[in-house]
Amino acid sequence: MKKLLPISFFLITLMVGCTAAYRTAQFKKAYGPTETVDRVVATTPAGEVSFYDDVQPILEHRCDVCHGCYDAPCQVKLTSFEGIERGGSKNLVYDGARLLRAKPTRMFIDGNTVTEWRELEFHPILNERSQTPKANLENSVMNLMLKLKKDNPQPTSELLPASFDIGLDKEALCTTAEDFDQYKEKYPLWGMPYALPGLTGKEHDTINAWIEQGAKVTPRPAPTEASLQTVRQWENFFNGITLKEQLASRYLYEHLFMAHINFDNLGKREFYRLVRSETPSGLPVIEINTDRPYDEPGVARFFYRLKPVLSTIVVKNHTVYRIDGSTMDRYRELFLQDDYNVTALPGYGPKIGSNPFKVFRQIPAKSRYKFLLDNAEFTIRGFIKGPVCRGQLALNVINDHFFVAFTDPDKDTVSHDTAFLNSVSGDLALPAAKESTLRVPALWYDLFVKQKKYLEAKEAYKTKLFPDNKGWDISYVWDGDGNNDNALLTVFRHFDSASVVKGFVGETPKTGWVIDYPLLERVHYLLVAGFNIYGNAGHQLATRLYMDYLRWEGENNFLSFLPKDQRESIRNDWYRGPKAEYQNQQKNPFLGLQRETGIAFTSGDPKKEFFSMMEKHVGFPITDYVSLDSCPEGDCAKTSTNPHEQKADNSFRMLANLKGKRIQVVPDVTFIHVVTGNSETDLAYTIVRNKALSNNSFLFDESRRRNVEDDTLTIVKGHLGSYPNAFCRVAIDDVDNFTSEFTKIKDQLSYYNFARKYGVRRTIPDFWLESDWHNRRYSKEKPVESGLFDLYRYSRIAEISEADFKW
């Protein structure tokens, strides 16, 4: 029998291959051979459908909400015409088990023509055979998927059929036009939009007509003279010729390469990427497509260029960096006017470029730190949000809710002593220096030894600074220089995505970080500049393990401000369980925590008192988000003069007191739409569930480390989060009933009864109206930072499926 298995496998493989070849031959016979299609036309003929005027608005609000990032099903990104032409791929972007690094397939970077994408194993979703109306429809996966939904609409009953798989790791069924009949037979309800209501008749007819006409597109409008002038001015700045200018520009590029740059003198929705190009300013950009910003450029000379962002903006990868009229002067002040010399430029490549403390050792550390602090929210958002979209690997290292502050760049000597940082730069090495390694244990041990040496050197250095054994006082916390609202931040984790907002938002969290320059720089180079989503399992694992060190370091900086005799008990509460305690003893000793704090505490809760002290130290309110569990003097009515808003605030504020097991069935992120009778003045709120863990010391088995008794809710005004798991809709006159019924949730059944009344289910025909309202409202709230919310994680529990009922 054992001898027959290889033969059977060979025969099955041969049959599958022959069947596929037969179907391809049949398509060739019916529609002609594959061919390169030029879809660009000067203008849209009268009476025909325009892509930008008619089709793109439909795609944005019905398709891009799931097809907008690396985790788009089958890598089908519909946020640009170029993404539609690229098509789909069966290759996985998120693969934590691959042994070899994958070839990157980033839009507008790793391929620019249809031919290049076909060479990268992407299959078409538009017709690429004979261009006839019949072939355009019958040989287009895009059309076939929409037609399947139209012909087989999903049930509008209360329950979404259990046959729908809406998990993040669902099988990628990346059908082609040739294989579509089998897909349709096996999954008749799996048309597009998947597991959501279909398009209206008008929407469907519009896209159908566009595809039938050959899916033509007109050129994008030419940039305005104001845009050209601004871009030219900044490209001239970034391409200075002195060694000091070149090194400063490299530092800026390696921190801004993932940013959506917005200039305050241009449109609020006009964004650019800073890239390395083979061509100078004035010529078309030819982007150098390296994996990381510090990789070898591969050309003798390159130029920093500003490249327009052409895709529809989706909030999950929209990381805004604002530039105004004072920014260039600030760069000159930090990097070009200081009294230092650059004698030689550093090289490139992972062994050199992955360590910023060596590459940029000639730039004063204080200048580097102040640059990062100027836009600290952007800097932290890089690892919290970033372009990766699905960040469980990096994010399960942090708590669901914690506060972040920074050391003062003028007072914290460790952060501005360039000579000291240069002396320990070898011990600040990062995992990316080894690229896609499989020798993770050896790499981990080497990095552990170096981290320990750095902390010991840092402790010896600070001992000389504080001979009286007195540590930092509140003046060592950066106060935002009296006007910078980046001084205090809050991080929320929502399983495999996260949000960072300005100010301390929500009740007192379990933990806090105080970040100094060496820590902030390493976070960026570990999880942004040095992280490769296409890297192998070893690279991803080493990145996750090293992040433990950085979390411990930030937490220990925070603990150093608290009373010495309470630090151990506070940290033990953060790391419960014998394994976690052992981890701390072996890998996270109390280095740097032997000095007494310079702060005189007066309450029995120094952690809470310290957070309050930092807010007072900053000295001005940071009101980016208003949390309803921290209203002035406990009266939410004081946060608004609008009677409807006062009523809703005071009602929803009661939900912030809910915690423990009773809320474990509540989704991570719920958007609430309060209907006032006027859609333009309706109100938006967000309920965030903060899941508690006994510790963050381990990569796996998070469910076993859950402390549901300590789960909490944070209620904020407006929208917080990129991936809503549920929408709720309630009339203003019914908010008290909404709150009352929410407080009665205790299990799956009671949540189901609540969701039946207030939840916006996937199955209801009006689902898209609610989704559109939230996107429209968020755009009004945050005209620059907003983007389309992603529905890829919209929870089944909003309507609960047949498979979920376990009464």
DOROGU-53447 format. One record per residue (C-alpha): x, y, z. Coordinates in steps of 0.02 Angstrom, whole numbers, plus 50000, padded with zeros to 5 digits. Layout:
residues N
XYZ...
END
This chain:
residues 807
500005000050000501435011750041502115009549865500425014649790500305031349880501575040549773500765033649615499025038949675499655056249718500465057749547498875052449459497805064749558499025078749522499055074149338497145074049330497005091049415498305098249297497455091049145495765097649201496485115149226497335114249056495695108948976494735123449053496075135648995495985128648820494095130548820494245148748872495535151848738494375144348610492885154648670493725171248706495405170848618497175170548689497755181448832498365198448778499025214648850497605227048864497865245848859496405252448960496885270748965495845282648858495995301548844494185304648890492655294448933491505294148780489805302148804488545290048875489865277948943490315274749125491775284249200492915274849320493335289749430491615297949427490485282649431491395266649478492705271849606491435279349729490515262649733492115252749757492675264249898491155261550007490685243749960492315235049916493815244549984493145242050161493815224250148495025225450002496175239350059497785232050133498945217050140497555206650218496385209750071495695192850017496825185349884497835201549887496475209549780496685227949821495285238249748495845255149816496535260449646496295256349464498065249449464497555237349602496095231149497497245228449348498495219349459497185206449507497365193049639498615180349703498505164049797500135167949886499995172950069500685189050139500355183950320501255167550345502085164950513502725147750464503705151050305505515146050309506085157450169505795175850143504395179350018504545191149872503675207649915502125212549816501795230349873500665241049765501555255049670503235248449733503635230649680502685231049516502045244849402501395235749249500185221449221501595211249146502635213349304501185207749413500875192349305502705187849327502385189249515500995176149499499505187849504497995182449401496815194749316495095199449381494695209149222494605201449050496305199748967495725190148814494805196648660494015213348703492195210248662490725214848775490315196448801492105191548842492325206748954490895200649064491135181849058493025182249080493055194649225493165187649401492625204549466491015204049367490705185649402490855188349591489645203049588488425193449478488505178449595487965189649737486575197349634485925180249580486105172649754485845186549882486265181850059484795178850177484055194150259483495183750406484125186850580485495173850573486965173750455487135155850392488525146050476489215141850304489995159150298491775159050362492195176550424493745172050523495385181050489496225164750441494885158250326495475148450175495965159350029494875153249886495665163449749494675158149598495045162949419493785165349279494235148049212493855139949381492345150449425491005137449383491695125849518491785140049643489995145149604489375127349624490235124849791489945142149865488375149549788488165162449926489965168149926489805182149799490435199649831490275209249943490615193750046489495190550199488745207950179487245214650082487485215749895487535231249787485955240349738485315237349563485995254049505487715251049582487805233849504487275240149333488575254049339490035242349371489335229449251489255242449112491025248549148491715230749137490695227248980491425242848899493175236248929493535243649102494285259449029495075273149134495585291049101497235298549161497225306449332497165325449338498835334049324499515341149488499175359349523500535372449511500455374449701500775355749723502215355749600503015370749685502855363349860503535346449804504985354649712505425365249864505475350249980506385338949858507735352249844507855352350033507975333450049509315332449914510595344249988512375340649934513415342850093513815327650200512805334950343511295337750231511415320150159511525311850329510085322450397509005318050246509365299650269508825300850451507225309850401506855297350262507095282050371505815289050494504565295850367504605282550230502935275150284502095291950317500665299550221501375317050216500115331250212500645349250176499575362350262499605373650107498865359849997497245349950004496725341050162496595324750062498215326749965499575315150029501335310449978502615297050015504465300950036505405288349928507115284849857507115286749667508335283449527507815300049451508045318049511506695330949540505755335849383505795318449305504545304149334504895295049497505705277849479505555271249656506925259949724505965245049791507035238449934506265228650077506845241050208507265259550199509085256350246509415242550118510695245149981509895256349849510775247049709511215262649610512715274149616511625289149656509835290949709508685305449751507365308149884505715311549799503915314849850502705302749768500825305949772499755293149866498585286949730497555274149826495925277249916496335281250097495875267650221496125271950403497025255950452498615260650357498395279550353499805286650459499815305350435501325316450455500925334950441502125347750371501795366350391502705382550359503845380450510504385362350481505855366050366506545378750490506355365850628507345353050528508715365750497508745370050683508885351850734510015344550601510935358150504511325372550621512065363150768513935363750793514405346350735515325339250587514955324750472516585317650409515955302350314514305294550264513825277250333513485262450222511885252750190511265235050216510515226050367512125223350463512505241950460510845250650431509815241250560510745250050702510295268650699511465272250845512935267950735512275274950571511805291850643513115293250780513735309750707512045318350729511795324750908510665312851005509635327251072509215332850894508655315250848507595313751004506775330750984506315326450805505445310550865504565319751006503915333650894502725320750819502755307350952501015301150911501575297950732503145289250795502185277550911500815275150781502145267850667502245251950769500465252650834499695254750663500915254850519500645248050344500585229950401498715229950443498705213550538499895215550683499555201650807501375196350811501955213550867500415218250967500185203351081501715209751171500755224751241499265227151354497555231951289497615249051371499095258951437499755276751451501365283251375502465297951425504235303051377505795308851465506275327051444507615328651308508475342851401508525334551573508705315951533510575314651505510465296851437509395303551295510535317851246512285311851287512885307351113514565300951176513755288751298512555282051166513985279951044514935270051175513495257651197512895257551016513515239650990512395233651131510875242051051510885230350901509215224250834508625207450762508495213950583510395213850574510245195150543508815197050418507825180950387508685169650511508135152550571509375152350715508195161350831508825154150998510615159450961510055176650902508905178751051510305174451173511515186451088510245200551097509825196351277511655197851326511815214351235510235221251313510855216751485512545224951451511675240751393510555241651547512055238751661513035252451573511525263951585511365260251771513205263551804513075279851706511545285651803512335280951969513665294051935512315306751893511355303552055512655300552191511365304052328510355288952268508895300152227508085296752060507005306251939505675318551991504205324951888505295337551798506105323151704504455319951614504305329451451502945342651466502715345451279503705361651292502105369951350501125367551188501455350851105499995338951132501075323951088501735323951267500495311151334499775296651235498585282051260498745265351172497285253551146497555235951079496115227350990496835209750974497825211250812497585229750780497825244750891497535263450910498575277450983497785293951033498395309851114498125312551300497725300351439496065292651386495065280951496495205275551676496875271951760497655257651661498605242651726500275248651659501185263751592502755267051492503995281351508505035281451349506765288751327507705291551165508615274751153506985265551182505965275951059507255274050922507355255250945505465253350940505455261950771506905251850698506235235450768504425236650713504395249350572506045252150481506725234850518505175224050509504785214650349503045207050336503735196150196505135189650308505235171650366504635164050529506305166950614506315185550576504545187650640504855177450797506475186350839505595203150818504225197950939505445191251069506505206951066504975217751091504815210051265506425219051312505775235651252504135233751344505045229451505506185244451481504735256551458503825249351608505385249851717505655268151671503885271151731504175261351892505745271551930504615286651966503585276852095504065273552277505495261152287504665249952415503105247652306503895244252137504065225552155502275222852212501615233852071502635224551940502125207752013500325212751981500775215651798501595198551782500575185651875500925167051870502485156951912503115156551732502965175351715503835178051882505245166751826505385176551662505565192651760506875185551877507925178551736507725191651601507015207351679507925211051842507635227551932509105236051847508995254851872507645253452004508715254152160508645273052180507235281052275506055291852175506235310652177504345312552194503455314152361501845304052348500405307552465499085294652418498955275852438498895273652249500535280752182500245274152005498605283651987499355298752074500835298851954499705298651802498745313351873500365322151915500975320351735499375328151669499595342951785501425344151740501015345851555499945360551607498705361651464497235350451419497425337551281495675334851215495935324551057494715311951131493485314251275493265298851382491605297751473492385290051627493455305451656492235319851639492615335651737492085333151917491095318051862489845328451764489845324351579488615338251544490055350551560490905343451404489545350251288488215363451274487165353051155485665345951250485645329951145487505327351175487315330751361485945317851373486935304751279488555308451374487745306451544486875290551492488365281951411489485287051555488655273651659489375260251544491165264851591490905256851761490555239751687491945227051702492345208751725491575192951654489945201151607490735211151467491795197351389490485194851251490565213351204491585216051044493275224551051492685240150959490865245550943490315261350853488695269150915487625280450806486435291250908485015297050797484405314550838483265317550689484605325850582485965314850509487175329650505487015332550692486855314250746488135308750875489515295750868490275286151014491475271551030491465257651159493175249351176493345233251274495035231851360495455213551387496525209751539497955197151540498895189651686500495194051593501235197751421502745186551441502335173351311502005172451126500635159251128499125153951232498455171351259496745164051298497495154651445498195170851515496555180151509495945188151670494155191751619493765197951794494855213151757494135217451586493575235551571492665247051450493205263951385491845275151312492405289751203491525302851101491845300650916492685286350824494175276750893494905261850801495155256150622494135240150626492385241650701491765224750760489975230650778488825245350742487415250150859486045262550818484945270850948483735285550948484175299851066482545297251162483015279051188484805280951251484325277751432483485261451383485005257151278486135259851428484985250351544484925235251429486795235851398487115234951585486095218851590487255209851469488045195251559488215181251431488015177051248486125175651256485875192351342487045200551216486055192651076484445199951145485285217051158486005215750981484305210950908483655227950960485155239350935486455229950834486665232950647486775215350579487715209950424486085203350354485005218850359484745228050194485125244950276486855239550332487745250350204486795265950254487485264050430489245260550368489165275850256488585286950399490065282050508491315284950368490515301650326490485307150508492285302050539492825311850386491965327050461492775324150632494535321250564494665328750389496525324550371496745309050481495155300150427495005285750305493775271950268493445260150412493845241950378492455229050395493585213850382493385210950569491555215550581490945203050708489705189350677489105192250855488215208150801486885196350737487575179650801487585164950682486855147750695488575141150737488745153150884487215147650980487765137151128486375140051253
END
